[in-house]
Amino acid sequence: VFLMLFSILIGWHLALRIQSADGGKKRKAWLSLGIGIYVGIFFVFKYLTFAAEQIFLVLYNRHSNLRIALPIGISFFLFQLMSYLFDVYYQKASAQKNPLNVGLYISLFPQLIAGPIVRYADIEEQIEHREESFGLLSKGLLRFSLGLGKKVLLADYFGSMADLIFPSIESASVATAWIGACAYTLQIFFDFSGYSDMAIGLGQMFGFQFSENFRYPYISKSVTEFWRRWHISLSAWFRDYVYIPLGGNRRGTKRQILNLFIVWLLTGMWHGANWTFLLWGLLYFFVLLSEKFILSRIRIPALLGHIYTLFIVNIAWVIFRSDSLSQAVRFIGRMFYGKEAGLFDATAVYYLKSAKWLFLA
């Protein structure tokens, strides 16, 4: 809580400085200071433990004793504070003179812990001027209930299945491995989109209109389309505040590839401090690069595009879910080679029977 309050006060003060500064250099200097502070906080609390562990393993062949607790919601509230400074810098919004209004924007509990990442420019007017009504309350309750159902009835069930299969992958059959991968693919969607639904619904109850964060991502016919539909607020944040300021696709092909690499490296890092998240981000970098420069020249039938997309997404979620790179490699290997358990076993039959109605739903 104190870290969040400190971050809010820094953002409130620096936004006023950016707005009142005379000259582009001073404005950029205040912006750079703010972004530097937030990136530093982000690194210390999210990555310093991981970095220290890797350094100690390489230099001293032992584990580090450094353990820094991860503050709840830090990835979301720091990104929102950075978007606040960016929006003031680019004159898309005015700096708040009242620190309590900045505090409301950052600590707004419906979306604080699990998103969506709400841009300050999008709700600037709503902070001081919004209306509550029974109609919005009703809509919000319905949307909240839908999200709660996704989370409790679907995500938690599929999550318990994935939690049983992933640690025991060594003895699993090919079918069981695919069931585990599909279970996690469904879990992460219903969990995350369920939280977004609940946040949007709670926001409506209080008169806030938050942007949609998911648009049926698993109906996509390409991985590029998937990322236009999945965690929309994060993709848009990296596009507007990292990719475009770096030059986007305006400075030639080599610079565009470098910009995409930086974006997907940062996307992987944003999700967590583990080599699996970095590999996950880089996998999407290579796939999206292939789609942009190679597959875009080939006409792929819609059905094949859909199958190919879900295949890539499933493999990527296995990497994302795994505790280590070695577990990810073992799991993906088991999806294509059954060893002693073979293609199908009694465990796969059990999971299919016990979860058949939820899989069908």
SVG drawing of the C-alpha trace seen along z (x, -y; Angstrom):
<svg xmlns="http://www.w3.org/2000/svg" viewBox="-33 -28 65 76">
<polyline fill="none" stroke="black" stroke-width="0.4" points="0.0,0.0 2.8,-2.4 4.7,-1.7 1.5,-2.4 0.9,-5.7 4.5,-6.7 4.1,-5.9 0.9,-7.9 2.5,-11.0 5.5,-10.8 3.1,-10.5 0.9,-13.4 3.9,-15.7 5.8,-14.9 2.7,-15.2 2.2,-18.8 5.9,-19.4 5.6,-18.1 2.5,-20.2 4.0,-23.4 7.5,-23.0 8.5,-25.5 10.3,-23.8 10.3,-20.3 13.6,-19.3 12.4,-20.1 9.1,-18.2 11.1,-15.2 13.5,-15.4 10.6,-15.2 8.9,-12.4 12.2,-10.5 12.7,-10.9 9.2,-9.5 9.6,-6.5 13.0,-5.9 11.6,-5.8 8.8,-3.5 11.0,-1.1 13.4,-1.1 10.6,-0.2 9.4,2.5 12.9,4.0 13.6,4.0 10.3,5.6 9.7,7.9 13.1,8.9 15.9,8.2 15.3,11.5 15.5,13.3 18.5,11.4 20.4,12.0 19.6,15.8 21.0,16.0 24.2,14.1 24.8,16.2 24.3,19.4 26.7,18.3 29.4,16.8 29.2,18.7 27.3,21.9 24.8,21.4 21.4,19.8 20.9,16.2 19.3,15.4 17.6,12.3 13.8,12.6 11.7,9.6 7.9,10.0 6.0,9.0 3.4,6.3 -0.1,7.1 -1.1,5.4 2.3,3.7 2.4,4.6 -1.0,2.9 -0.7,-0.2 2.8,-1.1 1.8,-0.8 -1.2,-3.0 1.0,-5.6 3.4,-5.5 0.4,-5.9 -0.7,-8.9 2.7,-10.6 2.8,-9.7 -0.8,-11.1 0.1,-14.4 3.4,-14.6 1.7,-14.0 -1.1,-16.5 -3.8,-13.8 -4.9,-14.7 -4.4,-17.4 -2.5,-16.8 -4.6,-16.4 -4.1,-19.2 -5.8,-17.1 -3.6,-14.1 -6.8,-12.3 -8.0,-12.1 -4.8,-10.5 -5.1,-8.2 -8.6,-7.3 -7.4,-6.5 -4.6,-4.2 -6.3,-2.5 -9.7,-2.0 -10.3,1.5 -12.3,3.2 -9.3,3.2 -6.3,2.7 -5.2,6.3 -5.9,8.0 -6.7,5.2 -7.7,4.2 -4.9,1.5 -7.0,-1.6 -5.6,-4.7 -5.9,-8.0 -7.0,-9.7 -9.9,-7.3 -11.4,-8.0 -10.1,-11.6 -13.6,-13.0 -15.2,-10.1 -13.0,-10.7 -14.9,-14.0 -18.0,-13.7 -19.8,-10.4 -23.4,-9.2 -24.7,-6.2 -28.1,-4.7 -30.1,-1.6 -29.7,-0.7 -25.9,-0.7 -26.1,1.1 -28.2,3.8 -25.8,4.1 -22.8,4.1 -24.3,6.9 -25.0,9.1 -21.4,8.5 -19.9,9.2 -21.9,12.4 -20.8,13.6 -17.1,13.0 -17.6,14.7 -19.1,17.7 -16.2,17.9 -13.8,17.8 -15.4,20.1 -17.3,22.6 -14.8,23.0 -11.4,21.6 -11.0,23.1 -12.0,26.6 -9.7,26.5 -7.0,25.1 -7.2,28.0 -6.9,30.4 -3.8,28.6 -2.3,28.5 -2.5,32.3 -1.2,33.0 1.8,30.5 3.8,31.9 3.2,35.5 4.1,35.1 6.9,37.7 4.4,40.6 1.7,39.1 0.5,40.3 0.3,38.1 -3.4,37.7 -3.1,36.7 -0.4,34.1 -2.8,32.5 -5.6,32.6 -3.4,30.7 -2.4,28.2 -6.0,27.6 -7.1,27.4 -4.6,24.6 -5.5,22.9 -9.1,22.8 -8.2,21.9 -6.1,18.9 -8.8,17.5 -11.7,18.0 -9.7,16.8 -8.3,13.6 -11.3,12.7 -13.5,13.5 -11.6,11.0 -11.9,8.4 -15.6,9.0 -15.9,8.5 -13.8,5.3 -15.9,3.9 -19.1,4.8 -18.0,3.3 -16.9,0.2 -20.4,-0.1 -22.0,0.1 -20.0,-3.1 -20.5,-4.9 -17.1,-4.1 -16.8,-2.7 -13.7,-0.5 -12.6,0.7 -13.1,4.3 -10.0,6.5 -10.9,9.7 -12.9,10.2 -13.2,14.0 -9.5,14.6 -9.8,18.3 -11.8,17.8 -8.7,16.1 -7.4,17.4 -3.9,16.1 -1.6,15.3 -1.6,11.7 -5.4,11.6 -5.2,13.5 -3.1,10.6 -5.7,8.1 -8.3,10.0 -6.3,11.1 -5.4,8.7 -6.2,5.8 -5.3,3.2 -1.7,4.6 -1.2,4.9 -2.4,1.3 -0.2,0.0 3.0,1.5 1.9,0.4 1.3,-3.3 4.0,-3.8 6.8,-1.6 6.5,-0.4 5.3,-3.7 7.7,-6.0 10.6,-3.7 9.6,-4.4 7.1,-1.6 7.3,-0.6 8.3,-4.0 12.1,-3.5 12.7,-0.6 12.4,3.2 15.4,3.7 14.3,1.1 10.8,2.5 12.1,6.0 14.2,4.5 11.2,2.6 9.0,5.8 11.8,7.7 11.9,5.1 8.2,5.1 7.9,8.9 10.9,9.1 9.3,6.6 5.9,8.3 7.4,11.5 9.2,9.8 6.0,8.0 4.3,11.3 6.9,12.5 10.5,13.1 11.3,16.5 13.1,17.7 9.8,19.3 8.2,15.9 11.1,14.6 10.9,17.6 7.1,17.2 7.5,13.6 10.3,14.4 8.3,17.3 5.5,14.9 8.0,12.5 9.3,15.1 5.7,16.3 4.4,12.8 7.5,11.9 6.9,15.0 3.2,14.1 4.2,10.5 6.9,11.2 6.3,14.8 2.8,16.2 1.1,12.9 2.0,13.9 0.2,17.2 -3.6,17.7 -4.3,20.0 -7.9,21.4 -9.8,20.1 -10.1,23.6 -6.3,24.3 -5.5,20.8 -7.7,21.5 -6.1,24.9 -2.6,23.5 -3.3,20.6 -4.7,22.7 -1.8,25.1 0.7,22.3 -1.3,20.8 -1.5,24.1 2.3,24.7 2.9,21.1 0.7,21.6 2.6,24.7 5.8,22.7 4.0,19.9 2.6,22.3 5.7,24.4 7.8,23.7 11.1,24.0 12.5,24.3 13.2,28.0 9.6,28.7 8.4,26.9 10.7,29.0 9.6,32.2 5.9,31.3 6.0,30.3 8.0,33.5 5.4,35.6 2.7,34.0 4.3,35.7 5.9,38.8 4.3,41.0 7.2,43.1 6.0,45.9 2.4,44.5 1.8,44.4 -0.8,42.4 -3.7,43.0 -4.1,44.2 -6.6,44.6 -5.7,41.2 -6.7,39.5 -10.0,41.5 -10.7,40.4 -10.1,36.7 -12.2,36.8 -15.1,38.5 -15.0,36.3 -14.7,33.0 -16.7,33.9 -19.6,31.5 -17.3,28.6 -15.2,29.3 -18.3,29.4 -19.6,26.2"/>
</svg>
